[in-house]
Amino acid sequence: MLTAQVEPFPPFLEEVKPLLALHYEELALNKDCVPLDPQYDEYLKRDAQGMVMTITLRDAGKLVGYFVGFVAPGLHYQTCLTLHLDIFWVHPDHRGKMAGFRLFKAVEAEAKRRGVQRMFAGSKVHKDASWLFEKLGYTEVERIYSKMIGE
């Protein structure tokens, strides 16, 4: 049975590293010039400041999905506590079983518990999960574009 729960970031970090490689292989663009190289020290620093939210998705205790986001007042709206999605992923073996829905319902519950007023989440165009956010009641508010401009 799939369960979604809040977990502390530091122990999660060690457990998630093998899945990050799968996540990267599936979703990253420009792999030839942008290697996977997370700033783990920065995540730990922000976690120590109470800014990191980690929600895991587990099947019989095994990590099969995750959400990591940053909670902070908006830079333009300092009175609005905001949650920004950093990464989320569900193992392909668990997709289509309401896993993403379960994960994000847990994210929303924890965000509300923390006093978050607004949340921003996005979807890759080439692996579109917009249907999930629409089903959860999110509204499309922005599009992001990317272009490699350096070597």
Secondary structure, 3 states (H helix, E strand, C coil): CEEEEECCHHHHHHHHHHHHHHHHHHHCCCCCCCCCCCCHHHHHHHHHCCCEEEEEEEECCEEEEEEEEEEEECCCCCCCEEEEEEEEEECHHHCCCCHHHHHHHHHHHHHHHCCCCEEECCCCCCCCCHHHHHHCCCCCCCCCCCCCCCC
